């Protein structure tokens, strides 16, 4: 693998990790809003 290819792969990996972190934050936010709604409706939040 050439240096240019290695640098491209490293950049791609960084971008994918950034995207994964953003998705994890978005997932957490949605889960929190669902839990809050379930709590407000007095539904057991621990059932899946």
N, C-alpha and C positions, 0 to 999 in steps of 0.2 A: 504494500500500500504506500503510495507516495505521500509526501508531507502535505500536499494540497488536499488529497483525499482524506487524510487523517484530520486535518483542520476542519474540513467540511463535515465530517462525522461528529466531531466534537461540538461544532456549532449546532448541528441538528439535534444532538443529545441535549444540549442546554435548552434549546427551544422546546423540545418535547417535555422536559422536566418542568419548565416554566408553565406550559399549558396544563400539565398534570396538577400542578399546585393550584392554578386558577380553578380547575374543575373540582378539586377537593374542597376549596373554599365555597364554591357554588353549591356543591352537594351538602356541605355542612349547613349552609344558610337555609336551604330548602328543608332539610331534616329538622332544623330548629323551628321553622315556621309551622311545619306539620305537627311537631310535638306541642308547640304552644296552642295550636288550634285544638288538638286532642285534649290537652289539659283543660282548656276553656270549656270543652264539651263533656268533661269528666269521663274520658275514655281511657282505658288502661294503655299507657304509652309503651309498655314493655312487651306487648304481644307483637308478633311479626307474622 
